[in-house]
Amino acid sequence: MKAKLLISSLLLGIAILALAKNEDPVLMTINGKDVRLSEFEYLYNKNNQQQIEKEPLDKYVELFVLYKQKVADAEAAGIDTTQAFIKEFEVYQKQLAAPYLTEDTTYLWQMINETYDRYKKELDIDHIMLPLGTNDAVNAQRIAMLDSLRNCVIAGEDWTALADRYSTDPYKQRNHGHFGFVSAGMFPADMENVIYSTPVGEVSKPFVNSFGISMFRVNKMRDRNDVHAKHILKMFPQNATEEQKAVCKAKIDSIYQLIKAGADFEELARTESDDHSNAKNGGDLRWFGPGRMVQPFDSIAFNLPDGAISEPFATQFGYHIIKKVAHGVPSLGEVRQGIENAFKRDGRMKLVEERRLNDLKNKYNYRLDPAFESLLNNTLMAHGRLDSAFVAQYIKGAKTPLFTYGAKQSVPVKALMSQLNTTTVIPDPANAKKEIMTKVNAMAEQALKDYDAYEAVKNNPEYRNLLNEYRDGMMLFEISNRRVWKAAEKDTAGLIQHYNENRSKYGWDEPHFKGIILYAKSDSVLNLVKADLTKFGADTLADALYNKYGNDIRMEHMVVKKGENPFADYLAFHVGDKPNRPNYPEFIIIEGGIIDQPEEMADVRGAVTSGYQDVLEQRWKQELAKKYPAKINKKVLKKVK
């Protein structure tokens, strides 16, 4: 966390400030801070795009100066140094940076294209597997054993017999070491790479993977020939009777007749198909290969001509009608998302991320500090394990940087120590070092990505101005809350004084209903309430009724004019139809009536608060003008476009 805050502080302290350039002169100075022409023009033009009529330049300068004076007041109040502000701004910063960061997707596209080329071909393969050992020595023995079996196969021995005898592949009982035709995306990356790099008729060398130690033989290669189809299904229940099947058959026949008469297949699929997984998409099953569907669905789909619609037929699920869209190989655009999803599942996306990280390391001259490596090795050797005592000992001697990058940027070793979980002891020095370096790499990745965002700020005026706008807007909102909006709401004495001094401003043009309306769940409850109204004093009436009737009643205090509340309209102003409140259909006025003018400040609190906010705003403006006078360069102002 400390490393993250350090990086965030770097960005807040450096990335936000527009770099002074001769071609971007200072337009004005407020509170010792320069405002450059580019920032002013950016906000001035953006404001005019949002206005029906263009704001005169002199008028906008006044508004801009006030805006910057308020930001200066927010900075003086330390708003931008609070943890809440830093955390929120960090989120905005990353979101805004995304469109401006030019991520290299060359390697990703290279992998996608390579996988798509493989996707076009299907391979018939055999497989023999041995389990992973408990250590490298055992694995070496098993690799040697598989290598011997490989030589036996090459010499002519029967693969099936060897697979039945030696393979631990859980599928061998069913397939005897013969997988059949497979395609790209069906196996993890390491296995797929071996399968597709093995020539037809040859046997791969044994290799270690996440499932075990494997060896493949490639028997045949064929061009992919998939089908893109849509269908309509009328499903019958499991173990359906002949009568139930006949009902489904009648329904599907009726649909088929509509299709023959020219009805839209996709629309009928949306409204009639029982396959809810694709009905809303017009029954689209997308692309599928041979053997992926049950019979006779599979045979019918592959034998139909492109564009043809089948007659109704039955499978174990019900009655279908198929519309064949196309056959062959789907385009890259149609399968790209599926390929990327497969990358995320099988770990290939990590290769892309590693390539991106390596590019950033090279771009910003990332270096793991040699003194840190030496200190780490020596301390681990001396202490022997990773625990809280190790961290305490390490911090004492850790005065060196963890790593360096960019323009003399660095992260301290203490930041790493704060991220180590010392509640779980790692007794082995090698494993302890591995855990530590995993943390280091994660910190390096975050630091380099943040620095890359900083570079985007430094070199991209549009992003820099947008980020400045968000930062200043956040501070403006908070300081306005403190000085005006929340200040007025909380200052009850000030509100009352303002109201008493300006009563004539807060009169009404028409009468209002002021009082309490009670809602009851039933007539019987309402009648009981009416009987109790004279038993309780006015000051305790509401509390007494709630205590007695609980959830059987609801009460609402209001000050409204005609047209603002349907219940007040009906009861007090005697206009409109009787309104309905769910669960509380009966209602009466239990207190109050029509008044011509406000009786107290509370009757017009909203308007008074708004007026008092205006007063506080004017006081604040006068204070800002004195505290943060603006120096405007009129020669530069003439350059505004």
BELFENNOR-V502680 format. One record per backbone hydrogen bond with DSSP energy under -0.5 kcal/mol. CO is the residue of the C=O (numbers start at 1). NH is the residue of the N-H. Records with the same first field share a line. If there is no record, write none. Layout:
# BELFENNOR-V502680
CO=NH, NH
This chain:
# BELFENNOR-V502680
1=5
2=6
3=7
4=8
5=9
6=10
7=11
8=12
9=13
10=14, 15
11=15, 16
14=17
21=24
24=21
25=37
27=633
28=35
29=631
30=33
33=30
34=36
35=27, 28
36=40
37=41
38=42
39=43
40=44
41=45
42=46
43=47
44=48
45=49
46=50
47=50
48=51
56=60
57=61
58=62
59=63
60=64
61=65
62=66
63=67
64=68
65=69
66=70
67=71
68=72
69=73
70=74
71=75
72=76
73=77
74=79
75=78
78=81
79=82
82=86
83=87
84=88
85=89
86=90
87=91
88=92
89=93
90=94
91=95
92=96
93=97
94=98
97=100, 101
98=101
100=102
101=103
103=105
105=109
106=110
107=111
108=112
109=113
110=114
111=115
112=116
113=117
114=118
115=119
116=120
118=121
120=224
122=222
123=125, 182
124=219, 220
125=179, 180
126=217
128=215
129=168
130=213
135=139
136=140
137=141
138=142
139=143
140=144
141=145
142=146
143=147
144=148
145=149
146=150
147=151
148=152
149=153
150=154
151=155
152=157
153=156
158=162
159=163
160=164
161=165
162=166, 167
163=167
169=172
171=174, 175
172=176
175=178
177=127, 179
180=125
182=123
183=186
188=192
189=193
190=194
191=195
192=196
193=197
194=198
195=198
197=199
199=202
202=218
207=214
212=209, 214
213=130
214=207
215=128
216=204
217=126, 219
218=201
220=124
222=122
226=328
227=229, 288
228=325, 326
229=285
230=323
232=321
233=235, 274
234=319
237=240
241=245
242=246
243=247
244=248
245=249
246=250
247=251
248=252
249=253
250=254
251=255
252=256
253=257
254=258
255=259
256=260
257=261
258=263
259=262
264=268
265=269
266=270
267=271
268=272, 273
269=273
274=276
275=278, 279
278=281, 283, 284
279=282
281=284
283=231
286=229
288=227
289=292
294=298
296=300
297=301
298=302
299=303
300=304
305=308
308=324
313=320
317=236
318=315
319=234
320=313
321=232
322=310, 324
323=230, 325
324=307
326=228
328=226
331=335
332=336
335=339
336=340
337=341
338=342
339=343
340=344
341=345
342=346
343=347, 348, 349
346=189
347=350, 351
348=351, 352
349=353
350=354
351=355
352=356
353=357
354=358
355=359
356=360
357=361
358=362
359=363
360=364
361=366
362=365
364=406
367=404
369=373
370=374
371=375
372=376
373=377
374=378
375=379
376=380
377=381
378=382
379=383
380=384
385=387
386=426
387=391
388=392
389=393
390=394
391=395
392=396
393=397
394=398
395=398
397=399
400=413
402=369
403=411
404=367
405=409
406=408
409=405
411=402, 403
412=415, 416
413=416, 417
414=418
416=419, 420
417=420
420=422
422=388
423=425
425=427
426=386
428=432
429=433
430=434
431=435
432=436
433=437
434=438
435=439
436=440
437=441
438=442
439=443
440=444
441=445
442=446
443=447
444=448
445=449
446=450
447=451
448=452
449=453
450=454
451=455
452=456
453=457
454=458
455=459
456=460
459=461
460=464
461=465
462=466
463=467
464=468
465=469
466=470
467=471
468=472
469=473
470=474
471=475
472=476
473=477
474=478
475=479
476=480
477=481
478=482
479=483
480=484, 485
481=486, 487
484=488
485=489
486=490
487=491
490=492
491=495
492=496
493=497
494=498
495=499
496=500
497=501
498=502
499=502
500=503
502=505, 506
503=506
504=507
511=562
512=514, 595
513=560
514=593
515=558
516=590, 591
517=556
518=588
519=554
520=586
522=526
523=527
524=528
525=529
526=530
527=531
528=532
529=532, 533
530=533
532=535, 536
537=540, 541
540=544
541=545
542=546
543=547
544=548
545=549
546=550
549=552
550=553
552=521
554=519
556=517
558=515
560=513
561=564
565=569
566=570
567=571
568=572, 573
569=575
580=582
581=584
586=520
588=518, 590
591=516
593=514
595=512
600=603
601=604
602=605
604=608
605=609
606=610
607=611
608=612
609=613
610=614
611=615
612=616
613=617
614=618
615=619
616=620
617=621
618=622
619=623
620=624
621=625
622=626
623=627
624=628
629=31
630=632
631=29
632=634
633=637
634=638
636=639
637=640
